[in-house]
Amino acid sequence: MLQKFFQWLQAIALESYHRAHRIVVVISGGFVLLVGIAMIFLPGPAFIMIPLGLVILATEFVWARRLLNRLKKEIRGITGNFGSGNNPGQ
């Protein structure tokens, strides 16, 4: 009987840990992302803060992971044009 109690207690502790972790990720990732969005209009490195916020949120949320992957593809497409010699201004 005591063993079942400890198993139940361990399950509750594990669930609490996962909830606390998710709350910390939401608060910290959301804060960094919002600061990055604000830095679009204010002075600061928005191009660093926005992906950093998405990286934090992507540890828990699929939508953030998808958005981050889309952002990576866009950046690779933009930076790939610089080295290819296909500049339309030339």
N, C-alpha and C positions, 0 to 999 in steps of 0.2 A: 504494500500500500504506500509506503514511504517512497519507493522507487517511482511509482506513477505520479506522485506529487512533484518530485524533482524533475521528471520529464515534462510535466505540465508547466512548471516554473521556467524551465529552460526554453520551452517553446514560446512562452510569453515574453521572456527576455529577448529572444532572437527577433520576434516580431516587433518589439519596441525599438530595438536597434535599427532594423530596416526602416521603420517609420521615421525615426530621428535622422537617419542618414538622408533619406529622401527630402525631409524638411530643410536640412542644411544645404543640400544641393539646390533646391528651389530658391531659397533665399539668397545664397551666395551667387549662383549663376544668374538669377534674375536681376540682382543688383548690378553685377558686372555688365550684363547685357544692356540694362537701362542707362547706365553711365556711358557706355559706348554709343548708344543712340543719341544721348544728349550731347556727346562730343562731336557729333556731325555738325551741330549748330554752334557749339562752344569750342574754344581752343582745346585741343588734346588729341591723342592718338586713337581716334575711333576705329581705324583699320586694324588695330591690335585688340582693343577691348571687345568689340562685337564678336569676332571669332573666339576669343577667350571665354566669353560668356556662353557661347554655343557649345564649346568643348565641355565646360562644366555641366551644362544642362544635358548634353548628349550622353553623359554617364548613366542617366536615369530615363530619358525620354527619347522615343524613336523619332518623333517629329523634329527634335533638335538635331539628331544625328543625320536625318535626311536633308535638312536645311544646310547643315555644315558640309555634307558631301556635295550638295549643289553649289555652294559657295566655293569649294575647292576646285570643282570643274570650271567654274567661271574664271577663277584666278589663273588656273593653268591655261585656259584659252586666251586670256589677255596677255599673260607673260610669254606664251608660245609665239604670239605674233611678233614680239619684239626681236626675237632671234632668227626668225625665218626669212627675213628680207622681203616680206610681202607687205611693205608699208605703202599704203595708197598715196601718201604725200610725196613719194619719190618719183 
